[in-house]
Amino acid sequence: MTMTKAEEFGGHDPDSKYCVYCSDADGNLKPRNEVREGMIQFWMNRENIDRKTAEEKTDSYMSSQPAWRA
């Protein structure tokens, strides 16, 4: 995600290369499956879409991000 405010950076550290959603409180990258599940839940709730669609949307987005490229 694009980060512009300190609270959006992992560990609230503007030097962190990970966002608050993909990192723990210390700014360390969370496990992929944990981030993926959180994002799936986010899309399901935000857009009221089914799990399969949310998984596809999540996988597409994550594959575009440097930390999650396969």
N, C-alpha and C positions, 0 to 999 in steps of 0.2 A: 504494500500500500504506500501511497505517497505520504510522507511524514513532514509536517511543517511546524507542529507544536511539540514542546518538550514532552508532554504527556502521551504523545503518539509513539514515541521511541521506546524500545525495550529498556527497562530499568529507568525510564524517564531521563535517559542520558542521550543528549543530542548527537553524541559520537557513535551511538549504537547503530549497527547496520540492519537490525531487525526491528519490526514494529512490535507494539505492546501485545498484539494478539498472537504473534508467532514466538514470543519469548517469555521467559519467566521474569520474576521480579528483579533479578540480577542482570537481565538483558541477554541471558543465554538462550539459544534456540531450543524450543520445545521439540519433543518427538513429532515426526511427520504425522503419524496417525492421530495424535491428540489435536493438532492444528486442523487437520482435515475434518475430523468429526465436529469440531467447533464451528468450522466454516459451513459445513453441511447444515447444521442446526440453524445457523444464522440465516442462510438462504431460505430454508423451509419456513421459518417464522416471518422473515421480512417480506418474502414474495408469495407466501402461501402456496408453495409448490410441493410436489411429491418428492420423496427421497431420491428416486432415481434421477430426476431432473436436477436436483440440488447436487448430487454426486457428480454429474457430468459438468455442471457449471463450476463446481469446486475444483475438479481435476483439471479443467481447462485453465482456470485462473492460476492455480498453483504451478502448473507447468510453465507458465510465463514468468514466474518469479525466480530470481537467481538462487535463492536458498533451496528451492524445491524442484529445480529442473532435474529431470532423471538422467 
